[in-house]
Amino acid sequence: MPFDFRRSGQETRSRHVPGRKRKERALMLLSPSLLWFDIYRKVPKDLTQPTYTGAIISVCCCLFILFLFLSELTGFITTEVVNELYVDDPDKDSGGKIDVSLNISLPNLHCELVGLDIQDEMGRHEVGHIDNSMKVPLNNGAGCRFEGQFSINKVPGNFHVSTHSATAQPQNPDMTHVIHKLSFGDTLQVQNVHGAFNALGGADRLTSNPLASHDYILKIVPTVYEDKSGKQRYSYQYTVANKEYVAYSHTGRIIPAIWFRYDLSPITVKYTERRQPLYRFITTICAIIGGTFTVAGILDSCIFTASEAWKKIQLGKMH
């Protein structure tokens, strides 16, 4: 006798029907209980009434949400630089040294007369520093541009450009000058940070007294810049005050010099790159959408209620 596949399928379906019915009955029993948790109750469309005022408010609401969304998105994408102050030595691995970069032009002083002297409170007294320095003749050899990179100790001291290291002192040395660059530590070129890293850059003293000495009193502020990857760069900002005077030696001769007297501030400035967290961005967007729709709904309801009340008043006057 051949096997009847149709009969077998019918028997299988008949066996599954009671189980499916039991599940449907269970869902029907649970459905009324689940409906109590629905906080988004639906109103049939035939019970709602569109108005021109509501349409205008809805369009304005959407445009306002779009504007705020784009503003928040721009802020989320843009990297924010946050600064803070604390008391500490940030660059402990520097060995107590600060790198200095100096570029200065003396258009009326020969290069063989120009020298750099360094001294500080730790007892350092170096006359005619020549390491990592270069002298470039100017004005057919009548002037000189001095460029040098050197290090100083993290203690009060000074370095000065003078003729002290020359074998023979000139009769009337001319110390008029232009400072192109004076910076400490690493060079920071960040758009969001506008600090005094080269405060003396562009200082012009060409019209000053040729025999006058110049004192630049610097207050150096340690600065740390930390990018998003956590990499730190150490630099130094500084404030400056200056004075000009004529100085005489013990022999009565005028020996001018360009002095840079420095002291370190105990306060460190730290700049940190930060980006807004994703959860804060999502929270702000939800607050914008929810708050805007809520305020727009209240405004629309007030306008609609007032218009309906006005219509009733007009109808009362007609009757």
C-alpha positions in Angstrom: 0.0 0.0 0.0 1.6 3.4 -1.0 2.3 6.0 1.6 -0.1 9.0 1.6 2.0 12.2 2.0 -1.1 14.4 2.2 -2.6 12.5 5.0 0.7 12.6 6.9 0.9 16.4 6.5 -2.7 16.8 7.7 -2.0 14.7 10.8 1.2 16.8 11.5 -0.8 20.0 11.2 -3.5 18.7 13.4 -1.0 17.8 16.1 0.5 21.4 16.0 -2.9 23.2 16.1 -3.6 22.7 19.8 -0.1 24.0 20.7 -0.6 27.1 18.6 -4.0 27.8 20.0 -2.5 27.6 23.5 0.1 30.2 22.6 -2.6 32.5 21.1 -4.7 32.2 24.2 -1.7 33.0 26.4 -0.9 36.1 24.3 -4.6 37.2 24.5 -4.5 36.9 28.3 -1.2 38.9 28.5 -2.2 41.6 26.0 -4.5 43.6 28.3 -1.8 43.6 30.9 0.9 44.7 28.4 -1.3 47.6 27.2 -1.1 49.2 30.6 2.6 49.8 30.0 2.0 51.7 26.8 2.9 55.4 27.5 2.5 56.3 23.9 -1.2 56.1 23.5 -2.4 56.5 19.9 -5.2 58.9 18.9 -7.2 58.0 15.8 -6.7 60.4 12.9 -10.4 61.2 12.6 -10.2 62.6 16.2 -7.5 65.1 15.4 -7.9 68.5 13.7 -5.1 70.1 11.6 -4.7 73.9 11.7 -2.7 76.4 9.8 -1.2 77.7 13.0 -0.1 74.2 13.9 1.5 73.7 10.5 3.5 76.9 10.8 4.6 76.0 14.3 5.6 72.5 13.1 7.7 73.9 10.2 9.4 76.4 12.5 10.0 73.7 15.1 11.7 71.4 12.5 13.9 74.2 11.2 14.9 75.2 14.8 15.7 71.5 15.6 17.8 71.3 12.4 19.7 74.5 13.3 20.5 73.3 16.8 21.4 69.8 15.6 24.0 71.2 13.1 25.4 73.4 15.8 25.8 70.5 18.2 27.3 68.3 15.5 29.9 71.0 14.7 30.8 71.2 18.4 31.0 67.4 18.6 33.3 67.1 15.6 35.5 70.1 16.6 38.3 69.4 19.1 38.2 71.6 22.2 41.3 72.8 24.0 40.9 73.1 27.7 43.5 74.9 29.9 44.2 74.4 33.6 46.8 75.7 36.1 48.7 73.8 38.7 52.0 74.0 40.7 54.6 71.5 39.5 57.6 71.0 37.3 56.0 69.4 34.2 59.2 68.3 32.4 61.0 66.3 35.1 63.0 64.4 32.4 64.7 67.5 31.1 67.5 67.3 33.7 66.7 70.8 35.0 67.4 72.4 31.6 65.5 74.6 29.3 66.3 74.9 25.6 66.5 78.5 24.3 66.4 79.7 20.7 67.6 83.2 20.0 67.7 85.1 16.7 68.8 88.8 16.9 70.2 91.3 14.4 72.7 94.1 15.3 73.1 96.1 12.0 75.9 98.3 13.3 78.2 95.8 15.1 80.8 93.6 13.5 80.4 89.8 13.9 83.8 89.4 15.5 82.7 91.7 18.4 79.3 89.9 19.1 79.2 87.3 21.8 76.8 85.5 24.1 77.4 85.2 27.8 75.4 83.0 30.2 75.3 83.1 34.0 72.9 81.9 36.7 72.5 81.4 40.5 74.0 77.9 40.3 77.4 79.4 39.6 77.4 79.1 35.8 79.3 81.9 34.2 80.1 81.3 30.5 81.6 84.1 28.4 81.5 83.8 24.6 79.2 80.8 24.2 79.7 79.4 20.7 78.0 75.9 20.7 75.1 75.6 18.2 75.5 79.3 17.3 76.0 81.1 14.0 76.9 84.7 13.0 75.8 86.0 9.7 77.3 89.3 8.4 74.9 92.1 7.5 75.3 95.4 5.6 78.6 94.3 3.9 80.1 93.1 7.2 79.2 96.2 9.2 76.4 94.4 11.0 75.7 90.9 12.3 72.8 88.5 12.8 73.3 86.1 15.7 71.4 82.8 15.8 71.9 80.4 18.6 70.4 77.4 20.4 71.5 76.8 24.0 70.2 75.6 27.3 69.8 77.3 30.6 69.3 75.9 34.1 65.9 76.1 35.8 67.1 78.8 38.2 67.1 82.6 38.0 69.9 83.9 35.8 70.6 85.8 32.6 72.1 85.6 29.2 73.2 88.6 27.3 74.6 89.7 23.9 77.6 91.9 24.3 81.2 92.6 23.3 82.6 91.1 26.6 84.1 88.1 24.8 85.9 90.2 22.1 89.7 90.3 22.3 89.6 94.1 21.9 86.8 96.2 23.1 85.4 98.7 20.5 85.4 102.4 21.4 81.7 103.0 20.8 79.8 99.8 20.4 76.4 100.3 18.8 73.8 98.0 20.5 70.8 99.0 18.4 69.0 95.8 17.4 66.0 93.8 16.2 64.9 90.6 18.0 63.5 88.2 15.5 62.9 85.3 17.8 63.3 84.4 21.5 61.6 81.2 22.5 62.0 78.5 25.2 61.3 74.8 24.9 59.5 73.1 22.1 57.8 75.2 19.4 54.0 75.0 19.6 52.1 75.9 16.5 48.5 75.2 17.5 45.6 77.3 16.1 43.5 77.1 19.3 46.4 78.2 21.6 47.3 81.9 21.5 50.1 82.3 24.0 53.2 84.5 24.5 55.7 81.9 23.2 57.6 84.5 21.3 56.7 87.7 23.1 59.9 89.5 22.0 59.6 88.5 18.4 59.7 91.7 16.3 61.0 94.0 19.0 62.7 96.9 17.2 65.3 99.0 19.0 67.0 100.6 16.0 66.0 104.1 17.0 67.3 103.8 20.6 70.5 105.3 22.0 73.4 103.4 20.3 75.4 103.3 23.6 72.5 102.3 25.8 72.1 98.9 27.5 68.8 97.1 27.3 67.3 95.0 30.1 64.6 92.5 29.2 63.1 91.1 32.4 61.4 87.8 31.6 59.0 85.8 33.7 59.0 82.3 32.2 55.8 80.2 32.6 56.1 76.4 32.0 53.5 75.2 29.5 52.3 71.7 28.6 50.3 70.8 25.5 48.6 67.3 25.4 47.0 66.2 22.2 44.1 63.6 21.9 46.5 60.7 21.8 48.0 61.7 25.1 51.4 62.9 23.7 52.8 65.9 25.6 55.0 68.7 24.4 56.7 71.0 26.8 57.2 74.7 26.0 57.4 78.0 27.9 55.5 81.2 27.6 56.9 84.4 29.1 56.0 88.0 30.0 58.5 90.8 29.5 59.3 94.2 30.8 62.2 96.2 29.5 64.3 99.3 30.4 67.0 101.2 28.6 70.0 102.9 30.4 73.6 103.8 29.9 76.0 101.7 31.9 79.6 102.6 32.8 82.4 100.1 33.7 84.8 100.6 36.6 87.2 102.4 34.3 84.5 104.9 33.3 84.0 103.4 29.8 80.5 102.8 28.4 80.1 99.0 27.7 76.5 98.4 26.6 74.9 95.0 26.4 71.5 93.4 25.7 70.5 91.6 28.9 67.8 88.9 29.2 67.2 88.4 32.9 64.8 85.5 33.6 63.0 83.9 36.5 60.7 80.9 36.4 57.1 80.9 37.6 56.0 78.0 39.8 52.6 77.9 38.0 52.3 75.6 35.0 49.8 76.1 32.3 48.4 72.9 30.7 46.4 72.8 27.4 44.5 69.5 26.8 42.7 68.5 23.6 39.3 67.0 24.3 36.4 65.9 22.2 32.8 65.8 23.4 31.8 62.3 24.5 29.3 60.5 22.2 26.8 60.0 25.1 26.8 63.7 25.8 26.1 64.5 22.2 23.2 62.0 22.1 21.8 63.4 25.4 22.0 66.9 24.0 20.2 66.0 20.8 17.4 64.2 22.7 17.0 67.2 24.9 16.8 69.5 21.9 14.2 67.4 20.1 12.1 66.7 23.2 12.3 70.2 24.6 11.5 71.9 21.2 8.5 69.6 20.5 7.2 70.1 24.1 7.5 73.9 24.0 6.0 74.0 20.4 3.1 71.8 21.6 2.4 74.1 24.5 2.5 77.1 22.3 0.2 75.5 19.7 -2.2 74.4 22.4 -2.4 77.9 23.9 -2.9 79.5 20.5 -5.6 76.9 19.6 -7.4 77.4 22.9 -7.3 81.2 22.6 -8.7 81.0 19.1 -11.5 78.7 20.1 -12.4 80.9 23.0 -12.4 83.9 20.7 -14.7 82.1 18.2 -17.2 81.3 21.1 -17.1 85.0 22.1 -17.9 86.1 18.6 -20.7 83.6 18.3 -22.1 84.8 21.6 -22.2 88.4 20.3 -24.0 87.3 17.1 -26.7 85.6 19.2 
